[in-house]
C-alpha cells in the first residue's frame, strides 16, 4: 500500500519526489484542518473556563465526586466536555503516521534528490559520501536551519500557566525542538516533511488564535 501511494505521489508531482512530499503533506494538513479547528475551539474554551475551574477545585478539593460533576456541568454549558479535544488529536495520528511513512520510504525514494542531495539518505551518510563542503550537505543544512527556525516560532506560541507543574513549564518550550533532532537523524525526505508540516502548524495556530472560533 505504501509503495503504491509513494509511487502515485511521485507520479502526480511529475517525477519530482521532493515536490510530491511537499504537496502530499499540504494535502493531508488541509484534510486535517476541520479537526484542528475543533481542537483549537476546545482549547479556547478551556482557557476561558480556567478561572471558574480553579474556583471549583478550591471549593470541592475534598470532594472529588462533586468536583467532577461540577466540572462536567460547567463544560456542558459551553456545549463541550473536558475530553472534547482528545478525539480530534487521536484522529490525526493515522494521517501523521501515513505522512511519515511516505517521507521515510526506504526504496521508492531511491534515485530521487533535491538539488543533488539524496532524499533517502541521512545527513551523516551524505557527509561521508560527498564531503562536508558540498552542495548536498548545504541542502541538508538549509533544511535543518529552516526546521530550527520554525521550531523557535512554535516554542513562542506555547502558553505557560502557573497551574502547570514546574517541570512541565520547563520542558514544554523545548518540545518543538524535537523536530530539529529528528531532521538530524532522519532522511532528507523526512526533513522536508517536518519542515512543511511544522510550518503549516505554526501558521495555522497563528491564524486560529487571531480569529473567533
C-alpha positions as CSV (number, residue, x, y, z in Angstrom):
1,X,0.0,0.0,0.0
2,X,2.8,2.5,1.0
3,X,4.7,1.6,-2.2
4,X,1.7,2.3,-4.4
5,X,1.0,5.6,-2.5
6,X,4.6,6.8,-2.8
7,X,4.7,5.9,-6.5
8,X,1.4,7.7,-7.0
9,X,2.6,10.8,-5.2
10,X,5.8,11.0,-7.2
11,X,3.9,10.4,-10.5
12,X,1.4,13.2,-9.7
13,X,4.2,15.6,-9.0
14,X,5.8,15.0,-12.4
15,X,8.5,12.6,-11.1
16,X,9.8,15.2,-8.5
17,X,9.7,13.3,-5.2
18,X,10.6,16.3,-3.1
19,X,7.7,18.3,-4.6
20,X,5.5,15.3,-4.1
21,X,6.3,15.1,-0.4
22,X,5.5,18.8,-0.1
23,X,2.2,18.6,-1.9
24,X,1.2,15.4,-0.1
25,X,1.9,17.0,3.3
26,X,-0.1,20.1,2.4
27,X,-3.0,18.0,1.2
28,X,-3.1,15.9,4.4
29,X,-2.8,19.1,6.5
30,X,-5.7,20.6,4.6
31,X,-7.7,17.5,5.2
32,X,-7.0,17.7,8.9
33,X,-7.9,21.4,9.2
34,X,-11.5,20.8,10.5
35,X,-10.2,18.6,13.3
36,X,-7.6,21.2,14.2
37,X,-10.2,23.9,14.2
38,X,-12.3,21.9,16.6
39,X,-9.3,21.2,18.8
40,X,-8.5,24.9,18.9
41,X,-12.0,25.8,19.8
42,X,-11.9,23.3,22.7
43,X,-8.6,24.8,23.9
44,X,-10.0,28.3,23.7
45,X,-13.0,27.2,25.9
46,X,-10.7,25.6,28.4
47,X,-8.7,28.8,28.7
48,X,-11.9,30.9,29.2
49,X,-13.1,28.5,31.9
50,X,-9.8,28.3,33.7
51,X,-10.7,30.8,36.5
52,X,-14.0,29.0,37.1
53,X,-12.3,25.7,37.2
54,X,-9.7,26.9,39.7
55,X,-12.6,28.2,41.9
56,X,-14.4,24.8,41.7
57,X,-11.2,22.9,42.5
58,X,-10.6,25.1,45.6
59,X,-14.2,24.8,46.7
60,X,-14.6,21.0,46.3
61,X,-11.0,19.8,46.8
62,X,-12.1,17.4,49.5
63,X,-15.0,16.0,47.4
64,X,-13.7,14.6,44.1
65,X,-17.1,13.3,43.0
66,X,-18.8,16.6,43.5
67,X,-15.9,18.3,41.7
68,X,-16.2,16.0,38.7
69,X,-20.0,16.7,38.5
70,X,-19.5,20.5,38.7
71,X,-16.7,20.5,36.1
72,X,-18.9,18.4,33.7
73,X,-21.8,20.8,34.2
74,X,-19.6,23.8,33.6
75,X,-18.3,22.3,30.3
76,X,-21.9,21.2,29.3
77,X,-23.0,24.9,29.5
78,X,-20.4,25.6,26.8
79,X,-21.6,22.6,24.7
80,X,-18.5,20.6,25.1
81,X,-16.7,18.3,27.6
82,X,-13.3,18.1,29.3
83,X,-12.3,15.4,26.8
84,X,-13.6,17.0,23.6
85,X,-10.0,17.8,22.5
86,X,-8.8,14.3,22.7
87,X,-10.8,12.8,19.8
88,X,-9.5,15.3,17.1
89,X,-6.0,14.7,18.3
90,X,-6.4,10.9,18.1
91,X,-8.0,11.2,14.7
92,X,-4.9,12.9,13.4
93,X,-2.5,10.1,14.3
94,X,-3.2,7.8,11.4
95,X,-2.7,10.6,8.9
96,X,0.6,11.8,10.6
97,X,1.8,8.2,10.6
98,X,1.0,8.0,6.8
99,X,2.9,11.2,6.1
100,X,5.9,9.9,8.0
101,X,5.8,6.6,6.1
102,X,5.7,8.3,2.8
103,X,8.6,10.6,3.7
104,X,10.8,7.8,5.0
105,X,10.1,5.1,2.5
106,X,13.3,3.1,2.0
107,X,13.1,2.1,-1.6
108,X,10.6,4.3,-3.5
109,X,12.8,7.4,-2.9
110,X,15.9,5.7,-4.2
111,X,17.4,7.8,-7.1
112,X,15.4,10.9,-6.1
113,X,17.2,14.0,-4.8
114,X,16.8,17.7,-4.0
115,X,19.5,19.8,-5.7
116,X,21.8,16.8,-5.6
117,X,21.0,15.7,-2.0
118,X,19.6,12.2,-1.9
119,X,16.1,12.2,-0.4
120,X,16.6,8.7,1.1
121,X,19.9,9.4,3.0
122,X,20.7,10.9,6.4
123,X,23.0,13.9,6.8
124,X,25.8,11.6,8.2
125,X,25.6,9.5,5.1
126,X,25.6,12.5,2.8
127,X,28.7,13.9,4.5
128,X,30.5,10.6,4.3
129,X,29.7,10.3,0.6
130,X,30.0,13.8,-0.7
131,X,32.2,15.5,1.9
132,X,31.4,18.3,4.3
133,X,31.9,21.1,1.8
134,X,29.4,20.0,-0.9
135,X,26.1,21.1,-2.3
136,X,24.1,18.1,-1.0
137,X,25.4,18.9,2.6
138,X,24.4,22.6,2.2
139,X,20.9,21.5,1.1
140,X,20.7,19.4,4.3
141,X,22.0,22.3,6.4
142,X,19.4,24.7,4.9
143,X,16.5,22.3,5.7
144,X,17.7,21.8,9.2
145,X,18.2,25.6,9.8
146,X,14.6,26.2,8.5
147,X,13.2,23.4,10.7
148,X,15.0,25.1,13.7
149,X,13.6,28.5,12.8
150,X,10.0,27.0,12.7
151,X,10.6,25.2,16.0
152,X,11.6,28.6,17.5
153,X,8.4,30.2,16.3
154,X,6.4,27.2,17.6
155,X,8.1,27.5,21.0
156,X,7.0,31.1,21.2
157,X,3.4,30.1,20.7
158,X,3.3,27.8,23.7
159,X,1.3,29.2,26.6
160,X,2.7,28.5,30.1
161,X,0.4,28.8,33.1
162,X,1.1,28.8,36.8
163,X,-1.2,25.8,37.2
164,X,1.2,23.6,35.3
165,X,3.9,21.7,37.2
166,X,7.3,23.4,37.3
167,X,8.9,20.6,35.4
168,X,6.3,20.8,32.6
169,X,6.8,24.6,32.4
170,X,10.5,23.9,31.7
171,X,10.0,21.1,29.2
172,X,7.2,22.4,27.1
173,X,9.2,25.2,25.4
174,X,11.8,22.7,24.4
175,X,9.4,20.2,22.8
176,X,9.2,21.8,19.4
177,X,13.0,21.4,19.0
178,X,12.5,17.7,18.8
179,X,11.8,18.2,15.1
180,X,15.4,19.5,14.8
181,X,16.8,16.4,16.3
182,X,14.6,14.3,14.1
183,X,15.8,16.2,11.0
184,X,19.4,15.5,12.0
185,X,19.0,11.7,12.1
186,X,16.2,11.0,9.6
187,X,16.5,11.0,5.8
188,X,16.2,14.3,3.9
189,X,12.7,13.4,2.7
190,X,11.6,13.3,6.4
191,X,13.3,16.6,7.0
192,X,11.2,18.2,4.2
193,X,8.1,16.7,5.6
194,X,8.9,18.0,9.1
195,X,9.6,21.5,7.7
196,X,6.4,21.7,5.7
197,X,4.2,20.1,8.4
198,X,5.6,22.2,11.3
199,X,5.5,25.4,9.3
200,X,1.8,24.7,8.5
201,X,1.1,24.0,12.1
202,X,2.7,27.3,13.3
203,X,0.8,29.3,10.6
204,X,-2.5,27.5,11.4
205,X,-2.2,28.2,15.2
206,X,-1.4,31.9,14.5
207,X,-4.5,32.3,12.2
208,X,-6.8,30.4,14.6
209,X,-5.6,32.4,17.6
210,X,-6.5,35.7,15.8
211,X,-10.0,34.6,14.8
212,X,-13.2,33.8,16.8
213,X,-14.0,30.1,16.8
